Amino acid sequence: MNYAEIKYCDIANGVGVRTTLFVSGCRHHCEGCFNPVQWDFAAGEPFSSEVEERILESLEPPYVAGLTILGGEPMEAENQAGLLPFLQRVRERFPQKSIWVYTGFTWEALTQGPSRGHTELVPQLLPLVDVLVDGPFVLPLKDISLRFRGSSNQRLIDVPASLAAGEVIGWQDEPVFASHAW
């Protein structure tokens, strides 16, 4: 797996201050994508154990709320294989920190298929995630007033609650942010 960028102290991709990893490789090719340079699986640098350690160190300060993974497409099969052991390490070392994952696949495509994101690793990956932002970016549905997503078709999913309920349960934002009609 390659990664294209790491942002430390990111506040745009999940609640609180976060470390954000942008993985390389995406086959969705959404019109209006903010990151088309990361469609190429060879973009960026290899995700090495040294890079992994730097990210883990960045999560240590108490003011860092968690880790966000986006891209590219984290749930492409090639990236799932690279992310699973890393997310297991993050969860083991920082059980109190949240993990957010952005994907162009829907929850249903990942969990029920058929899709290239529906792999044997999904049942191991999803329990490591707190919030899944699902669905492709759809340019005609772009809404810059939405918190933590780019288009109105995308959902913020509470993964532990959804896995427990056997259906999609939306993530609940703080009341002041629950509506984008401030």
VEXGU-627772 format. One line per field, with one value per residue: residue number from 1; x, y, z of N, C-alpha, C in turn. Coordinates in nm, 2 decimals. Layout:
bami	(NUM, ...)
nc1	(X, ...)
nc2	(Y, ...)
nc3	(Z, ...)
cac1	(X, ...)
cac2	(Y, ...)
cac3	(Z, ...)
cc1	(X, ...)
cc2	(Y, ...)
cc3	(Z, ...)
END
This chain:
bami	(1, 2, 3, 4, 5, 6, 7, 8, 9, 10, 11, 12, 13, 14, 15, 16, 17, 18, 19, 20, 21, 22, 23, 24, 25, 26, 27, 28, 29, 30, 31, 32, 33, 34, 35, 36, 37, 38, 39, 40, 41, 42, 43, 44, 45, 46, 47, 48, 49, 50, 51, 52, 53, 54, 55, 56, 57, 58, 59, 60, 61, 62, 63, 64, 65, 66, 67, 68, 69, 70, 71, 72, 73, 74, 75, 76, 77, 78, 79, 80, 81, 82, 83, 84, 85, 86, 87, 88, 89, 90, 91, 92, 93, 94, 95, 96, 97, 98, 99, 100, 101, 102, 103, 104, 105, 106, 107, 108, 109, 110, 111, 112, 113, 114, 115, 116, 117, 118, 119, 120, 121, 122, 123, 124, 125, 126, 127, 128, 129, 130, 131, 132, 133, 134, 135, 136, 137, 138, 139, 140, 141, 142, 143, 144, 145, 146, 147, 148, 149, 150, 151, 152, 153, 154, 155, 156, 157, 158, 159, 160, 161, 162, 163, 164, 165, 166, 167, 168, 169, 170, 171, 172, 173, 174, 175, 176, 177, 178, 179, 180, 181, 182)
nc1	(0.09, 0.05, 0.09, -0.03, -0.03, 0.01, -0.16, -0.10, -0.26, -0.51, -0.83, -1.05, -1.15, -1.32, -1.41, -1.26, -0.90, -0.70, -0.50, -0.45, -0.45, -0.39, -0.45, -0.32, -0.47, -0.76, -1.05, -1.30, -1.32, -1.47, -1.66, -1.55, -1.39, -1.19, -0.93, -0.79, -0.53, -0.45, -0.57, -0.41, -0.26, 0.01, 0.09, 0.26, 0.43, 0.56, 0.38, 0.54, 0.69, 0.82, 0.68, 0.43, 0.50, 0.55, 0.30, 0.16, 0.30, 0.22, -0.04, -0.02, -0.03, -0.26, -0.45, -0.50, -0.76, -0.80, -0.77, -0.79, -0.88, -0.85, -0.85, -0.77, -0.89, -0.96, -1.09, -1.05, -0.96, -0.68, -0.59, -0.72, -0.59, -0.34, -0.42, -0.55, -0.37, -0.25, -0.46, -0.54, -0.32, -0.34, -0.59, -0.54, -0.33, -0.43, -0.71, -0.90, -0.92, -1.07, -1.15, -1.19, -1.31, -1.32, -1.50, -1.58, -1.75, -2.07, -2.21, -2.37, -2.27, -2.01, -2.06, -2.25, -2.21, -2.27, -1.94, -1.62, -1.51, -1.62, -1.48, -1.31, -1.18, -1.33, -1.52, -1.33, -1.21, -1.42, -1.51, -1.31, -1.34, -1.48, -1.65, -1.78, -1.77, -1.97, -2.02, -2.01, -1.86, -2.08, -2.11, -2.34, -2.47, -2.32, -2.24, -2.13, -2.19, -2.22, -2.12, -1.82, -1.84, -1.88, -2.09, -2.45, -2.55, -2.38, -2.32, -2.28, -2.18, -2.24, -2.04, -2.00, -2.26, -2.42, -2.32, -2.40, -2.68, -2.74, -2.82, -2.79, -2.69, -2.71, -2.44, -2.43, -2.39, -2.27, -2.52, -2.53, -2.42, -2.58, -2.76, -2.72, -2.81, -2.74)
nc2	(-0.12, 0.22, 0.56, 0.89, 1.13, 1.27, 1.43, 1.61, 1.72, 1.78, 1.92, 1.89, 1.65, 1.48, 1.46, 1.68, 1.73, 1.56, 1.29, 1.25, 1.01, 0.98, 0.75, 0.59, 0.52, 0.46, 0.36, 0.47, 0.73, 0.97, 1.24, 1.56, 1.51, 1.59, 1.51, 1.39, 1.32, 1.11, 0.89, 0.70, 0.40, 0.39, 0.63, 0.87, 0.75, 0.43, 0.27, 0.23, 0.06, 0.25, 0.48, 0.41, 0.40, 0.68, 0.78, 0.66, 0.77, 1.03, 1.02, 1.00, 1.24, 1.38, 1.57, 1.49, 1.35, 1.13, 0.91, 0.95, 0.80, 0.83, 0.91, 0.90, 0.57, 0.40, 0.15, 0.00, -0.32, -0.37, -0.18, -0.24, -0.47, -0.36, -0.18, -0.32, -0.46, -0.23, -0.07, -0.24, -0.23, 0.05, 0.05, -0.13, 0.01, 0.26, 0.26, 0.44, 0.64, 0.77, 0.62, 0.71, 0.64, 0.72, 0.64, 0.57, 0.36, 0.23, 0.14, -0.09, -0.20, -0.27, -0.45, -0.63, -0.67, -0.72, -0.60, -0.46, -0.38, -0.54, -0.77, -1.05, -0.93, -0.72, -0.79, -0.80, -0.55, -0.35, -0.36, -0.22, 0.04, 0.35, 0.56, 0.56, 0.72, 0.71, 0.64, 0.76, 1.07, 1.30, 1.52, 1.69, 1.69, 1.83, 2.00, 2.25, 2.33, 2.10, 1.91, 1.74, 1.59, 1.58, 1.57, 1.55, 1.29, 1.13, 0.94, 0.96, 0.71, 0.54, 0.30, 0.09, 0.08, 0.02, -0.23, -0.38, -0.35, -0.45, -0.30, 0.01, 0.27, 0.60, 0.83, 1.04, 1.37, 1.65, 1.84, 2.11, 2.11, 1.94, 2.00, 2.15, 2.40, 2.64)
nc3	(0.00, -0.08, 0.04, 0.01, 0.15, 0.48, 0.73, 1.01, 1.31, 1.20, 1.15, 0.99, 0.91, 1.07, 1.42, 1.65, 1.70, 1.48, 1.34, 1.00, 0.74, 0.41, 0.18, -0.12, -0.44, -0.61, -0.76, -0.81, -0.93, -0.90, -1.04, -1.00, -0.79, -0.50, -0.49, -0.72, -0.79, -0.63, -0.72, -0.84, -0.77, -0.73, -0.65, -0.44, -0.15, -0.02, 0.24, 0.51, 0.79, 0.94, 0.88, 0.98, 1.25, 1.30, 1.27, 1.48, 1.70, 1.67, 1.76, 2.03, 2.20, 2.44, 2.34, 2.09, 1.91, 1.75, 1.46, 1.11, 0.81, 0.47, 0.12, -0.22, -0.19, 0.09, 0.11, -0.11, -0.22, -0.22, -0.05, 0.19, 0.28, 0.35, 0.55, 0.76, 0.95, 1.05, 1.16, 1.36, 1.53, 1.60, 1.73, 1.94, 2.08, 2.13, 2.25, 2.33, 2.15, 1.85, 1.54, 1.21, 0.89, 0.55, 0.26, -0.08, -0.13, -0.05, 0.27, 0.24, 0.00, 0.09, 0.30, 0.21, -0.06, -0.41, -0.46, -0.54, -0.30, -0.11, 0.07, 0.22, 0.43, 0.53, 0.75, 0.96, 0.95, 0.98, 1.26, 1.38, 1.33, 1.41, 1.30, 0.98, 0.69, 0.42, 0.07, -0.27, -0.38, -0.51, -0.75, -0.83, -0.59, -0.42, -0.12, 0.06, 0.31, 0.47, 0.74, 0.77, 0.53, 0.17, -0.02, -0.03, -0.04, 0.10, 0.40, 0.75, 0.95, 1.24, 1.33, 1.54, 1.65, 1.43, 1.35, 1.58, 1.56, 1.32, 1.11, 0.93, 1.13, 1.20, 1.27, 1.55, 1.57, 1.77, 1.94, 1.86, 1.61, 1.47, 1.28, 0.96, 0.93, 1.07)
cac1	(0.00, 0.11, 0.01, 0.00, -0.01, -0.03, -0.18, -0.10, -0.34, -0.62, -0.96, -1.15, -1.19, -1.36, -1.43, -1.14, -0.77, -0.68, -0.40, -0.52, -0.37, -0.45, -0.39, -0.32, -0.54, -0.90, -1.11, -1.43, -1.30, -1.58, -1.65, -1.53, -1.31, -1.09, -0.80, -0.77, -0.39, -0.44, -0.64, -0.31, -0.21, 0.16, 0.12, 0.31, 0.54, 0.52, 0.34, 0.64, 0.68, 0.86, 0.56, 0.33, 0.54, 0.53, 0.16, 0.13, 0.36, 0.14, -0.16, 0.00, -0.08, -0.40, -0.53, -0.54, -0.88, -0.80, -0.71, -0.89, -0.82, -0.92, -0.76, -0.77, -1.00, -0.91, -1.16, -1.01, -0.90, -0.53, -0.56, -0.77, -0.48, -0.24, -0.47, -0.60, -0.28, -0.22, -0.57, -0.54, -0.22, -0.39, -0.69, -0.47, -0.25, -0.51, -0.85, -0.99, -0.91, -1.16, -1.10, -1.28, -1.27, -1.40, -1.50, -1.68, -1.84, -2.17, -2.21, -2.43, -2.17, -1.90, -2.10, -2.33, -2.16, -2.13, -1.86, -1.48, -1.48, -1.67, -1.38, -1.30, -1.12, -1.43, -1.56, -1.23, -1.19, -1.53, -1.52, -1.20, -1.38, -1.59, -1.73, -1.76, -1.84, -1.98, -2.08, -1.92, -1.88, -2.17, -2.10, -2.46, -2.52, -2.22, -2.30, -2.02, -2.23, -2.23, -2.00, -1.74, -1.87, -1.88, -2.22, -2.56, -2.57, -2.28, -2.37, -2.19, -2.24, -2.19, -2.01, -2.03, -2.41, -2.47, -2.29, -2.48, -2.82, -2.76, -2.86, -2.72, -2.73, -2.63, -2.36, -2.49, -2.30, -2.31, -2.65, -2.51, -2.38, -2.66, -2.82, -2.63, -2.89, -2.70)
cac2	(0.00, 0.35, 0.67, 1.02, 1.24, 1.26, 1.56, 1.61, 1.83, 1.80, 1.94, 1.89, 1.51, 1.41, 1.54, 1.71, 1.73, 1.42, 1.26, 1.20, 0.94, 0.97, 0.63, 0.60, 0.43, 0.47, 0.33, 0.53, 0.84, 1.06, 1.37, 1.67, 1.46, 1.69, 1.44, 1.29, 1.27, 1.00, 0.77, 0.61, 0.32, 0.41, 0.77, 0.88, 0.66, 0.31, 0.28, 0.15, 0.05, 0.38, 0.57, 0.36, 0.45, 0.82, 0.81, 0.61, 0.87, 1.15, 1.00, 1.00, 1.36, 1.37, 1.66, 1.43, 1.27, 1.01, 0.89, 0.94, 0.74, 0.86, 0.89, 0.77, 0.48, 0.30, 0.02, -0.08, -0.45, -0.36, -0.10, -0.31, -0.56, -0.28, -0.11, -0.40, -0.47, -0.10, -0.03, -0.33, -0.17, 0.17, 0.02, -0.19, 0.10, 0.38, 0.22, 0.55, 0.73, 0.73, 0.59, 0.74, 0.60, 0.77, 0.55, 0.59, 0.25, 0.24, 0.04, -0.21, -0.26, -0.32, -0.55, -0.73, -0.69, -0.74, -0.49, -0.49, -0.35, -0.65, -0.87, -1.13, -0.85, -0.63, -0.82, -0.77, -0.40, -0.26, -0.34, -0.13, 0.18, 0.42, 0.63, 0.54, 0.82, 0.62, 0.68, 0.84, 1.21, 1.33, 1.67, 1.77, 1.69, 1.89, 2.10, 2.29, 2.35, 1.98, 1.88, 1.61, 1.52, 1.67, 1.57, 1.51, 1.14, 1.06, 0.92, 0.94, 0.59, 0.49, 0.16, -0.01, 0.07, -0.04, -0.37, -0.44, -0.35, -0.52, -0.21, 0.14, 0.37, 0.73, 0.89, 1.16, 1.48, 1.73, 1.91, 2.24, 2.08, 1.83, 2.05, 2.25, 2.53, 2.72)
cac3	(0.00, -0.08, 0.09, -0.06, 0.24, 0.62, 0.79, 1.16, 1.36, 1.11, 1.22, 0.89, 0.87, 1.19, 1.54, 1.72, 1.63, 1.43, 1.23, 0.88, 0.64, 0.27, 0.11, -0.26, -0.52, -0.61, -0.89, -0.83, -1.02, -0.89, -1.10, -0.90, -0.67, -0.46, -0.48, -0.83, -0.80, -0.54, -0.78, -0.88, -0.66, -0.72, -0.61, -0.30, -0.09, 0.04, 0.38, 0.58, 0.94, 0.99, 0.86, 1.08, 1.39, 1.31, 1.29, 1.61, 1.79, 1.65, 1.83, 2.17, 2.29, 2.48, 2.26, 1.96, 1.93, 1.68, 1.33, 1.00, 0.69, 0.34, 0.01, -0.26, -0.14, 0.18, 0.11, -0.22, -0.17, -0.20, 0.07, 0.30, 0.33, 0.42, 0.66, 0.87, 1.07, 1.11, 1.24, 1.47, 1.62, 1.65, 1.83, 2.06, 2.15, 2.17, 2.25, 2.36, 2.03, 1.75, 1.40, 1.11, 0.75, 0.44, 0.15, -0.18, -0.13, 0.05, 0.38, 0.18, -0.09, 0.17, 0.39, 0.15, -0.19, -0.47, -0.50, -0.52, -0.16, -0.03, 0.07, 0.34, 0.54, 0.58, 0.88, 1.05, 0.95, 1.03, 1.41, 1.43, 1.29, 1.49, 1.21, 0.84, 0.60, 0.31, -0.05, -0.35, -0.39, -0.62, -0.78, -0.83, -0.45, -0.34, -0.03, 0.14, 0.45, 0.54, 0.83, 0.75, 0.40, 0.06, -0.09, 0.06, -0.04, 0.19, 0.54, 0.87, 1.01, 1.37, 1.30, 1.64, 1.67, 1.31, 1.36, 1.68, 1.52, 1.19, 1.01, 0.94, 1.24, 1.17, 1.38, 1.60, 1.60, 1.89, 1.90, 1.79, 1.47, 1.42, 1.15, 0.90, 0.92, 1.19)
cc1	(0.09, 0.02, 0.06, 0.03, -0.05, -0.05, -0.19, -0.18, -0.44, -0.75, -1.08, -1.22, -1.23, -1.36, -1.29, -1.01, -0.74, -0.55, -0.48, -0.42, -0.45, -0.38, -0.40, -0.41, -0.69, -0.95, -1.25, -1.42, -1.42, -1.56, -1.64, -1.45, -1.20, -0.95, -0.77, -0.62, -0.37, -0.52, -0.53, -0.26, -0.06, 0.19, 0.18, 0.42, 0.48, 0.49, 0.43, 0.61, 0.72, 0.75, 0.46, 0.37, 0.52, 0.39, 0.12, 0.18, 0.27, 0.01, -0.14, -0.05, -0.23, -0.50, -0.57, -0.65, -0.88, -0.74, -0.82, -0.81, -0.91, -0.82, -0.79, -0.89, -0.94, -0.97, -1.14, -0.94, -0.75, -0.50, -0.61, -0.66, -0.37, -0.29, -0.51, -0.49, -0.25, -0.33, -0.58, -0.44, -0.28, -0.50, -0.64, -0.40, -0.33, -0.66, -0.95, -1.00, -1.01, -1.09, -1.21, -1.23, -1.37, -1.39, -1.61, -1.77, -1.95, -2.15, -2.26, -2.33, -2.05, -1.94, -2.18, -2.28, -2.28, -2.06, -1.71, -1.43, -1.53, -1.57, -1.39, -1.25, -1.22, -1.48, -1.46, -1.20, -1.29, -1.53, -1.41, -1.23, -1.49, -1.69, -1.69, -1.84, -1.84, -2.05, -1.99, -1.96, -1.97, -2.17, -2.23, -2.52, -2.42, -2.28, -2.19, -2.06, -2.24, -2.10, -1.95, -1.78, -1.89, -2.01, -2.32, -2.60, -2.49, -2.34, -2.25, -2.25, -2.16, -2.17, -2.04, -2.18, -2.47, -2.44, -2.37, -2.63, -2.84, -2.82, -2.79, -2.78, -2.64, -2.56, -2.42, -2.39, -2.35, -2.43, -2.63, -2.47, -2.48, -2.74, -2.72, -2.70, -2.86, -2.76)
cc2	(0.12, 0.45, 0.80, 1.13, 1.20, 1.40, 1.54, 1.73, 1.87, 1.82, 1.93, 1.76, 1.43, 1.50, 1.56, 1.71, 1.58, 1.41, 1.20, 1.14, 0.93, 0.86, 0.66, 0.49, 0.44, 0.44, 0.39, 0.65, 0.93, 1.19, 1.47, 1.63, 1.57, 1.63, 1.35, 1.24, 1.14, 0.88, 0.66, 0.54, 0.34, 0.55, 0.77, 0.79, 0.53, 0.33, 0.18, 0.14, 0.18, 0.48, 0.54, 0.42, 0.60, 0.86, 0.77, 0.72, 1.00, 1.14, 1.00, 1.12, 1.35, 1.46, 1.60, 1.33, 1.14, 1.01, 0.89, 0.89, 0.78, 0.85, 0.97, 0.70, 0.38, 0.16, -0.05, -0.21, -0.44, -0.28, -0.16, -0.40, -0.48, -0.21, -0.20, -0.42, -0.34, -0.05, -0.12, -0.27, -0.04, 0.14, -0.04, -0.08, 0.22, 0.34, 0.33, 0.65, 0.68, 0.71, 0.62, 0.70, 0.66, 0.68, 0.59, 0.47, 0.28, 0.12, -0.09, -0.28, -0.32, -0.45, -0.67, -0.76, -0.68, -0.61, -0.53, -0.46, -0.45, -0.76, -0.94, -1.05, -0.75, -0.66, -0.80, -0.62, -0.32, -0.25, -0.25, 0.01, 0.23, 0.48, 0.60, 0.64, 0.75, 0.70, 0.77, 0.99, 1.23, 1.48, 1.74, 1.78, 1.76, 2.00, 2.13, 2.32, 2.22, 1.96, 1.74, 1.53, 1.63, 1.68, 1.51, 1.36, 1.07, 1.06, 0.91, 0.83, 0.56, 0.34, 0.06, -0.03, 0.00, -0.19, -0.44, -0.45, -0.43, -0.43, -0.08, 0.23, 0.49, 0.77, 1.02, 1.26, 1.56, 1.81, 2.04, 2.23, 1.99, 1.88, 2.15, 2.38, 2.61, 2.85)
cc3	(0.00, -0.01, 0.02, 0.03, 0.38, 0.67, 0.94, 1.20, 1.26, 1.18, 1.12, 0.87, 0.99, 1.31, 1.61, 1.64, 1.60, 1.35, 1.12, 0.78, 0.51, 0.20, -0.04, -0.33, -0.50, -0.75, -0.91, -0.93, -1.02, -0.96, -0.99, -0.78, -0.64, -0.46, -0.59, -0.84, -0.72, -0.60, -0.82, -0.76, -0.63, -0.67, -0.46, -0.27, -0.03, 0.19, 0.46, 0.73, 1.00, 0.99, 0.96, 1.22, 1.40, 1.33, 1.43, 1.72, 1.78, 1.73, 1.98, 2.25, 2.32, 2.40, 2.13, 1.98, 1.86, 1.54, 1.23, 0.88, 0.57, 0.23, -0.11, -0.20, -0.05, 0.17, -0.03, -0.16, -0.14, -0.07, 0.20, 0.36, 0.40, 0.55, 0.78, 0.98, 1.13, 1.20, 1.37, 1.58, 1.68, 1.76, 1.96, 2.15, 2.20, 2.16, 2.27, 2.25, 1.92, 1.62, 1.30, 0.97, 0.65, 0.32, 0.05, -0.20, -0.02, 0.16, 0.32, 0.09, -0.02, 0.25, 0.32, 0.00, -0.29, -0.50, -0.48, -0.38, -0.07, -0.03, 0.20, 0.46, 0.60, 0.72, 0.99, 1.06, 1.01, 1.18, 1.46, 1.41, 1.38, 1.40, 1.06, 0.76, 0.46, 0.19, -0.13, -0.34, -0.52, -0.64, -0.77, -0.68, -0.36, -0.25, 0.07, 0.28, 0.53, 0.62, 0.79, 0.63, 0.29, -0.02, 0.00, 0.06, 0.06, 0.33, 0.63, 0.95, 1.14, 1.35, 1.41, 1.66, 1.55, 1.31, 1.46, 1.64, 1.40, 1.09, 1.03, 1.04, 1.21, 1.30, 1.42, 1.64, 1.72, 1.84, 1.82, 1.65, 1.40, 1.29, 1.09, 0.87, 1.05, 1.19)
END
